[in-house]
Amino acid sequence: MGEQSPLKPLSSLSLLLLLLTLLTTTVDSRLTTDFYSKSCPRFLDIVRDTISDKQITHPTTAAAVIRLFFHDCFPNGCDASILVSSTAFNVAERDSSINLSLPGDGFDVIVRAKTALELACPQTVSCSDIISVATRDLLVTVGGPYYPVYLGRRDSRTSKASLLADLLPLPSSPMAKTIRQFESRGFTVQEMVALSGAHSIGFSHCKEFVGLVGRNSTGYNPRFAQALKKACSSYPKDPTISVFNDIMTPNKFDNMYFQNIPKGLGLLESDHGLYSDPRTRPFVDLYARDQDRFFKDFAKAMQKLSLYGVKTGRRGEIRRRCDAIN
C-alpha cells in the first residue's frame, strides 16, 4: 500500500481565491493610459494647469523637466528617485556630481503639481507618473510631438548617489561608450540620436564645452567658436554662465538642432560626435532634412524611455512628498 501525500489538495474556494489574487496582482501591475480615470479624474488637468503656469513665467521649465526626466529614467528606471533629497545618513541621486547642474525649475514644477494633486487626490498619484506626464505636456507646449503616456508607476524607496556611477552619458564621453550605454538598456543607435534631439531646447553651462572651443579640429564653425569664447569669457568668475544648445531657435522644439550640427554649430562635444561617427551621422542627416520623421522617432523613443525600469504594485510606493521617501 503506497504512502499518502502529506499535502492536502486545495479546495475549490481556496483555488478560486488564489486565482483572484494572481489576477488582481496582474491588473494592479499593468500600466494604462487611463490609470487614474476613477481614482483621480482631474489628474491630467491638474498637471497641465501647473506646468502651463510655470512655463509662462519661467520659459526654461520645459527643457529643465525633459532633462530631469532623462536623468531619472536612464540610469535605473523611471521611479522618481532623482527627486529625493539627501539626509544626514544618505547622499541622494540629486546630489551626485552629474546631477548638480539640473535646473531648479524642473524640481519646482513637479513639487507644485504633487502638492495640488495631494489636495485633490491624497496618496493616489506617484511622483514618477507626474514627471512622465509633465515631460510630455511641456514638450507639446514648446512645439514638440504628442505621445501617449502609460500610467501606474510607483516611486522608488531608495535614492543613492553611489548607484549612479558611470550610468549617465557625459557630453565628453566617446561616442562608442555612449552607444554602449544606450544599447545596454535596449535602445538602438537611431533611438539614441533621436533622443539627442532634446538638445533642441535648453542650455549648457560654459564648463561643459569651453575647454573644447580653443582646440583645432573639434568641428566648431570658426565664427561660432569666437562667439562662444566671448560669451564664456567671464566663466571662471561666474560658473553659472550658459549658452543655448540651439542658437537658432532656442525656445522652440524642432529639428534645427540637427541642421546646426553639420554647419559646425553644435555646442557640446557629444553633438559634434554625432556627426563625426559613421554610425550616427546618417540619422543626423535624416532628421536635419525631415522634421516629421524626427518628431515621430523622438516620440516613440521618449515613450519607450518612460517605460524603462518602471516599478509597479508592491515594488514601489506612492510618496506623500516627492522629495522624501515615506
Buried (B, 14 or more C-beta within 10 A) or exposed (E): EEEEEEEEEEEEEEEEEEEEEEEEEEEEBEBEEEBBEEEBEBBBEBBBBBBBEBBEEBBBBBBBBBBBBBBBBBBBBBBBBBBBBBEEEBEBBBBBEBBEBBBEBBBBBBBBBBEBBBEBBEEBBBBBBBBBBBBBBBBBBBBBBEBEBBBBBBBBBEBBBEEBEEBBBBBEBEBEEBBEBBEEBEBBBBBBBBBBBBBBBBBBBBBBBBEBBEEEEBBBBEEBBEBBBEBBEEBEEEEEBBBBBBBBBBBEBBBBBBBBBBEBBBBBBBBBBBBBBEBBBEBBBBBBEBBEBBBBBBBBBBBBBBBBBBBBBEEBBBBEBBBEBE
